[in-house]
């Protein structure tokens, strides 16, 4: 028989630990405001980006996704988290993780422009806010059912392995015959920022999260929600970038190029599955799946 998760409304003290994180919450308001400035600037200032057509279109597409999706999600999640929603707190954490990943592209990948200091501020403040919030968030014992945890863990393992294989195979081909990855020529950069960030941030986070979630560790629940929030936000950003590139006349570019929308939908479903079946314990911090509910 499947035990139903306890409602979050009964979580009491455990829930209160992350209801108000004070300075991380305040910093996230500043971050949200700076996200709006950076995104609107990228969209309305024609001379801001000094990159080639491919990269400029990609950055502008991401700007649109950030202002339409990431900023509202961050704002709503913050409000609900401060009202006591543990689910919203995990989503809020995921948007901050999205920021760390996203603004690294702007900070290290754009040709130097007028918003360089803004990108540096966004990257730094997002990192500080994330680091300040993670200990309190991890201190709350959470669990999801075995079936839900392993479904999402399996998906995360597939995504992590897929991106690792994509980027490592292209780097290995360069070692074998000197063929540069296609994205380097298209972007006009001296290296592949996406290879670097995915192999050092996204792939490890997805794979570690998959292992922890499979074992139903509380940290796995946090990583599972946060990284799937990143996926649910960043895949539309890539689709928007494809639309801007197609509009700029880039051959083969499209908003519907796989796997953007497919991964966005699947990551969104993974988030829903974890959050729908999330339980928060009022007991001291659990150390494994046998110490928290629900169980299957």
N, C-alpha and C positions, 0 to 999 in steps of 0.2 A: 504493500500500500504506500502511496506517496503522501508524505507529510506536507501540508501546505505551509508556505512561509508565513511567519508572523508579520502582521502589518507594521509598517514603519511608524504608525501613530503610537504604538505601544513601546517604542524603543527607548523613550525616556532619556536617562543620562547619556547613554551612548550616542544618541542622536544629537544631544545638545553640544557635544564636544566640537562638532564642526558647524553648528548653526551660525556662529559668528566668529570669524577668524581675525577680525579687526584689521590689522595692518595689511594682510594679504587681500582682504576684501577692498580696502581703500585703494590699494595699488591696482587692483583689477579694474576699478572705475577709471583710473588714469590711463591704464592700458587700453580700455575700450575707446576712450576719447582719442587717443593717439592713433588707434587703428582706423577710426573714421577719417582723421586728417590725412593719414598716409594713403588710404584707399581713394578718397575723393581727389586728392592731389594727383595720383597716378592716372585717374580717369579724365580729369578736366584740364590738366596742365600739359599742353601738347609737346613742350620741349623738355619735360622732366627726364624721361628715359632717353639715354643716348646710345642705346644698344641697337642691334640690327632688328629688322622687321619681325623675325621669328620670336626673339626674346621679348621685344617690346609688347607684342600682342599677347604673349603668355603672361607677362606681368600684369597687364591691364585686365585680362580675364580673371586672374587671381584677385586683383583689387575689387572687382565687381562681386565675386563670390564672398570675399571677406566682409564687405559692407552690407550685402544682402543676407548672408547666412551666419557667418561667424560672430559678428557684433551683436545681432539680436539674440542669438543663442547664449552668448556670454552674459548679456544683460538679464535675460529672463532667468537663467540658471542662478545667477548671483542673488536676485531678488528672492527666488524660491528657496535657495539654500539658507539665506539669512532668516527665513521664516521656519526653518527646521527640516527642510526636505533633504534627506541624505542622498536620494537619487539625483537631485539637482546639483548637489555638491560634487558628485562624481562627474557629471556632465561639464560643470564649470572647470574642473581640473583638466578634462579632455580638451576644452577650447584653449586653455593655457598651453597645453602640449602642442596643439596645432600651431599656436603662435611661435613657439620656440623653433619648430620645424620650418614654418612658412617664412618667417622673417630672416632666417639664416640664408635663404635664397637671395633676398634683397640685399642683405648686408655683405655677402661674399660673392654674389653672382651678378649684380648690376654694375654697369660702368659707373664710376664715381659721379654722383649727382647732388642736387641741392638737398635731398632728403637723407643723405648718408647718416647724419647725426640722429635723425628721427628713427631710422632703421636700427641703429645701435641702441637707442633708448628702448625701443620696443622689444628687442631681443633680450636686453639686460633685465628690464623690468619684468618681462614674462618669466624669465629664468628665476629671478629672485622670488617672485610671487609663488611660482610652482614649488620651489625649494622650501619656502616658508610654510606652505600649506600641507605638503606631503606627510610630514610626521604626524600631524593631527588627524589627517584622513586615514592613514594606515593604522592608527591606534584604535579605530572602531572595528570590532569584530563583525564581519559580514559573511554571508554564505548564500549560495544559490543551489538549486537542486542538481543532483548528479548528472541527469540527462542534459539539462540546459548548459551546465558548465562544460561538459565534454563536447557538446555540439559546437559551442563557440570556440573552445580550445582547438578543436580540429580545424575549424575555419581559419583561425589565427595562424596555426602552424602551416597551413597551405599557403596563405598569403605571404608569410615571412619567407618560406622556402622558395616561392615563386619569384619574389623580387630578388632574393639572393642569387638564384640561378640566372635570372635575366642579366643582372649587372656583372656577376663574376664571369659568366660565359663570354661577354663582350670584352672584358678586360683580358681574359685568357686568350681570346682570338688575337688581340693586339700583340700579346707576347709571342704568339705563334707565327703570325704573318705580317704584323705591322698595320693591320686594318684598324683605323680609328673608329670608335663607336659613332654611329650616325648623329646622335644628339650633340656631339662636340662640334661637328661641322655646321649643323643647323643653328645652334645657339651663338656661334661666334666666340665661344669662350675657349680658354687654353686648356680646360679640363672639364670633367662632368661633375657639376655640383650635385646633381641628383644621385649619381653613383655614390659620391662621398657621404651625403647625408643619409641616404637609405641604408647603406651598409654599416654605418656607425650608429644610427639612431633608430630607424624604423624596423629594420630586420631584427636586431637584438631585442627590441621592446616587444615585438610581436611574438618572437619565439620564446622568450622568457615568460611573457604573459601566458602563452599557451601552456607551458609546462606547469606553471603555478595554478592556473585555472583548472587544468586537468586533475591536479591533486587537490583542488578545492580549497586552496589557501586564500585567506582574506586579501592578501596582496594581489593575488591573481584576479579577483573580482575588480579591484581598483584598476589594474592594468588593462583588463578586458574591456571595461567600459571606456576608459580614457583613450585607448588606442583605436577603438572602433569609432569613437567620436572624431578622432583625427581623420580616419578613413572616410567617414560620412561627410566631412566638411571639405577635405582636400580633393577628393575625386571630382566633385562638382566644380572646384576651382580649375582642375585640368580640363574639364569639359568646356567651361567658359573660355579658357585660354584657347582651346581648339576652335571655338566659334569666332573669336577675335582673329585668330590666324587665318581661318578660311575667308573671313571678310577682308583681310589684308592681301589675299591672293596667294597664300602659301599652298603649294600643291600637296594634295593628300590630307590636308588638315580638316578636321570636322569635330563638332561638339559631341557627336555620337560615336567617336572612335573608341573601340573596346580597349581596355576593360573599365573605362571611367565610370559610366553610369551603373554597370553591373556591380562593381565593387562598392560604390556608394550605397546602393540599395541593400546589398548583403551586409555591409557594416552597420547600416541603420537597423536592419533586422536583428543583428547580433546585439546591438545596444538595447533594443526593445526587449529581447529575450532575457538578458541579464537583469535589467531594471525591473521588468515585470515580475520576476521571481526572486527579487532581492529580499533578504531578511537581515535585520540588524539585531544583534544580541545585546542585552543589557548586562551580560556577565563580563568578567575580566577578559582580557585579550586572549583569543583562542590561538592555538598553535597548529592546528590541523583540521581536517574535515570532520573528525569525530567530536570536535569540541563546539561546533556550531550547528544550527539548524538552518534550512531544512535538510533532510536526508532522504535518499531514495533507495 
